Amino acid sequence: MTSPTRSGPTVCNTSCLIVLEAIGRLDLLQQVYQQLVIPPAVGRRRKPITSSEATSRGGNVCVKLIVSPEEAAAHLHDIEHSICQRSIRLGRWQVDEMTLEVRPQSVFWLYCWAKTGMGSDRAAEEAQRAFDAVLDIWFNDLDAVVDHDRARGLRYYLNKDVPEVELRELLEQLPKKERVDAAPVLPPPPPPPSVFERIKAARAKSGQAAEKPKTDL
């Protein structure tokens, strides 16, 4: 967050800036420290947004499932890596089953597995397939805009505010994922008539043919 220097407290990473800026309370830093130094290297990492812009977003930009939570879990269990499966049991993958919103830390967690597979190319491929199959964003799109080292840090944040804000800003740079709907399922053809039904239909037809309409002479 901040560290003391000869020139005064210095902001050493963007976490506090991003969160306070998102809620419109950057003034808290000035109230606490009076004088604060923000190095250019740190300042360039934050995307300047006003508090009104942050409020208007209201958390509406998020990552959601495009499949059911049960199907998503099945895809994740296809990642054949013991550490990944243990992480799932420990709760690294979290989804709101009502809204289908995926916890920001879980998005970064799955991204990291798809990126490196913990040294396993096979696990990385399986995680990437799972990422693309269950989330409403593409792995390659997120990979193009996120820093891997930063994602590794965000996946284990206890406080969701920082991952949520940073993920929201990343998502604003991504194209919307075009979901290809499956072809409609046609109903099965009706079963052929039984022998009894065919006999009944034939008798009805012959009876209609025998009855000739009466005409006046």
C-alpha positions in Angstrom: 0.0 0.0 0.0 2.3 2.8 1.3 5.9 2.9 2.6 7.8 5.6 4.4 10.5 7.6 2.5 12.4 10.8 3.1 9.9 12.7 1.1 7.0 11.3 3.0 4.7 8.2 2.7 4.9 6.8 -0.8 2.3 4.7 -2.6 4.1 1.5 -3.7 1.2 -0.3 -5.5 -2.1 0.6 -7.1 -4.4 -1.4 -4.8 -5.4 1.4 -2.4 -5.7 3.9 -5.3 -8.0 1.6 -7.3 -10.3 0.8 -4.4 -10.6 4.3 -3.0 -11.0 5.8 -6.4 -13.8 3.3 -7.2 -15.8 4.4 -4.1 -15.0 8.1 -4.6 -12.9 8.4 -1.4 -9.3 9.3 -2.5 -9.6 12.1 -0.1 -9.0 9.6 2.8 -5.4 9.3 1.8 -4.9 13.0 2.1 -6.7 13.2 5.4 -4.6 10.4 6.9 -1.2 11.2 5.5 -1.5 15.0 4.6 1.2 14.7 2.0 1.6 11.6 -0.2 4.0 10.7 -3.0 2.7 8.7 -6.0 5.6 7.6 -8.2 5.0 7.8 -12.0 5.5 4.0 -12.3 2.6 3.4 -9.9 0.4 6.2 -11.3 0.6 4.9 -14.8 -0.8 1.5 -13.7 -4.1 2.9 -12.6 -6.8 3.7 -15.1 -8.2 7.2 -14.2 -11.9 7.0 -13.6 -14.2 9.4 -11.7 -16.2 8.3 -8.7 -19.4 8.9 -10.7 -18.2 6.6 -13.5 -17.3 3.9 -11.0 -20.7 4.2 -9.3 -22.6 4.1 -12.6 -20.9 0.8 -13.4 -22.4 -0.6 -10.2 -20.7 -4.0 -10.6 -22.8 -4.7 -13.7 -19.6 -5.7 -15.6 -18.8 -9.2 -14.3 -17.9 -12.7 -15.6 -20.8 -15.1 -15.7 -21.3 -18.8 -16.5 -22.8 -19.7 -19.9 -23.6 -23.2 -18.6 -25.2 -24.5 -15.4 -23.0 -24.6 -12.2 -23.1 -28.4 -12.3 -21.9 -28.5 -15.9 -19.1 -25.9 -15.1 -18.0 -28.1 -12.2 -17.8 -31.1 -14.5 -15.6 -29.2 -17.0 -13.3 -28.2 -14.1 -13.0 -31.8 -12.9 -11.7 -32.7 -16.4 -8.5 -30.8 -15.5 -6.3 -33.8 -14.6 -4.0 -32.2 -12.0 -4.1 -33.2 -8.3 -3.2 -29.6 -7.1 -6.0 -28.1 -9.2 -8.5 -30.6 -8.0 -7.4 -30.0 -4.4 -7.8 -26.2 -4.9 -11.4 -26.8 -6.1 -12.1 -28.7 -3.0 -10.6 -25.9 -0.9 -13.1 -23.4 -2.5 -11.0 -21.6 -5.1 -13.9 -22.0 -7.6 -16.9 -20.0 -6.4 -20.0 -19.2 -8.3 -23.3 -17.5 -7.3 -25.8 -20.1 -8.3 -28.6 -17.5 -8.4 -26.9 -15.0 -10.7 -24.3 -17.3 -12.3 -21.7 -14.6 -11.5 -18.2 -16.1 -11.0 -16.1 -14.7 -8.1 -13.4 -12.4 -9.5 -10.7 -14.4 -7.6 -12.0 -17.6 -9.2 -11.7 -16.0 -12.7 -8.1 -15.2 -12.1 -7.5 -18.6 -10.5 -8.8 -20.4 -13.6 -6.9 -18.0 -15.9 -3.6 -18.9 -14.2 -4.3 -22.6 -14.6 -5.1 -22.1 -18.3 -1.9 -20.0 -18.6 0.7 -22.4 -17.2 -1.1 -25.5 -15.9 1.3 -25.4 -12.9 4.1 -26.6 -15.4 1.9 -29.1 -17.1 1.0 -28.4 -20.8 -1.8 -30.9 -20.6 -3.4 -29.3 -17.5 -3.0 -25.9 -19.2 -4.9 -27.1 -22.3 -7.6 -28.7 -20.2 -8.0 -25.6 -18.1 -8.2 -23.4 -21.2 -10.9 -25.6 -22.7 -12.8 -25.4 -19.4 -12.3 -21.6 -19.3 -13.8 -21.1 -22.8 -16.5 -23.7 -22.3 -18.0 -22.2 -19.1 -17.3 -18.5 -19.0 -18.7 -15.7 -21.1 -15.3 -14.4 -22.0 -12.5 -16.1 -24.1 -9.2 -17.0 -22.5 -7.2 -15.5 -25.3 -9.0 -12.2 -25.0 -8.3 -11.9 -21.3 -4.7 -13.1 -21.8 -4.1 -10.3 -24.2 -4.9 -7.6 -21.6 -4.0 -9.0 -18.2 -0.6 -9.3 -16.6 0.0 -12.9 -15.5 2.0 -11.9 -12.4 -0.8 -9.5 -11.4 -3.4 -12.2 -11.9 -1.4 -14.6 -9.7 -1.6 -12.1 -6.9 -5.3 -11.3 -7.4 -6.5 -14.9 -7.3 -5.9 -15.3 -3.6 -7.1 -11.9 -2.3 -9.2 -12.3 0.8 -10.9 -8.9 0.1 -12.9 -9.1 -3.2 -12.8 -5.3 -3.8 -9.5 -5.1 -5.5 -9.9 -8.1 -7.8 -13.5 -7.0 -8.6 -12.4 -3.5 -9.6 -9.4 -4.6 -11.6 -11.4 -7.4 -13.4 -14.1 -4.9 -14.2 -11.6 -2.6 -15.9 -10.1 -5.5 -17.8 -13.5 -6.6 -19.0 -14.2 -3.2 -20.4 -11.4 -3.8 -22.9 -12.7 -7.2 -24.1 -15.1 -7.8 -26.9 -18.4 -9.5 -26.0 -18.2 -13.2 -26.4 -20.6 -14.3 -29.1 -22.4 -17.4 -27.8 -23.4 -19.9 -30.5 -26.7 -21.3 -29.6 -27.2 -25.0 -30.2 -29.5 -26.1 -33.0 -33.1 -26.7 -31.9 -33.9 -30.2 -30.9 -36.6 -31.6 -33.1 -39.2 -33.9 -31.5 -38.8 -37.6 -32.3 -41.0 -38.9 -35.2 -44.3 -40.6 -34.1 -44.1 -44.4 -33.8 -45.6 -46.4 -36.7 -49.2 -47.5 -36.2 -49.8 -50.9 -34.6 -51.4 -53.8 -36.5 -54.6 -53.2 -34.6 -54.6 -49.5 -35.6 -54.0 -50.4 -39.2 -56.8 -52.9 -39.3 -59.2 -50.4 -37.7 -58.2 -47.7 -40.2 -58.7 -50.1 -43.1 -62.2 -51.1 -41.9 -63.2 -47.5 -41.4 -62.0 -46.7 -45.0 -63.9 -49.6 -46.5 -67.0 -48.7 -44.7 -66.9 -45.2 -46.0 -66.4 -46.5 -49.5 -69.5 -48.8 -49.2 -71.8 -45.9 -48.2 -72.7 -44.0 -51.3 -74.4 -40.7 -51.0 -78.1 -40.7 -52.1 -79.0 -38.5 -55.0 -82.4 -37.3 -56.2 -83.5 -38.5 -59.6 
